[in-house]
Amino acid sequence: MAKKKRTVPGLNASSTADISFILLIFFLVTTSMDTDMGLVRRLPPPPEDEQSEAEIDVKERNVLNVKINSAGNLMVNGDYIGLDQLCERAKEFVQNPNNSPSLPEKHAKNIPLLGMCAVTDKHVISVQTDRGTSYNVYFQVQNELVRAYNELRDELAKARFGKVYANCTDEQQEAIRGYYPQKISEAEPKNYGGEK
């Protein structure tokens, strides 16, 4: 009797696709992606149809004009300053500690958890750039302005609640935001440098 030649069974490759898919999911879940850096900012709502620009009345003393030219130089209300001075200048403007007539007007406001306070919540910080301003300088200016608000809020939180703003409850944070509302406006870029 002749021996039958044995055949080698074929390799079952039906689960190869499943294994590849599982490996793909594993690497997607475990790999960390670089996150974009940027400013956490909530955009203002669009103006209502019946509201015109003429109706928005802001007194000149309530506006801090920050202008950035194409060379990255800062002008704040007509004075050239360095980037390292912007945070302190913004804090002084928003706070108006001595109730100066050249800084935002103070008025009494009843804020929950804080009571009756003299606040400058009608202030606006207006940032205007040149068309040639680098994004890096613009980002640094915005960062300094946000830092000014964060420092003011931390100081108030420590004085009133004994902890930093980030550790306060939602109600406490809302009260502090009522005292120091973040009002940064961005004006349309101009062409200060002369180059297009």
WOVEN-V105439 format. One record per helix or strand. SS is the DSSP state (@ for helix, = for strand). FROM is the first residue (numbers start at 0). TO is the last residue. If there is no record, write none. Layout:
SS & FROM & TO
SS & FROM & TO
This chain:
@ & 15 & 29
@ & 52 & 54
@ & 59 & 61
= & 62 & 67
= & 73 & 75
= & 78 & 80
@ & 82 & 94
= & 106 & 110
= & 114 & 118
= & 123 & 129
@ & 134 & 160
@ & 164 & 166
@ & 169 & 178
= & 183 & 185
= & 189 & 189
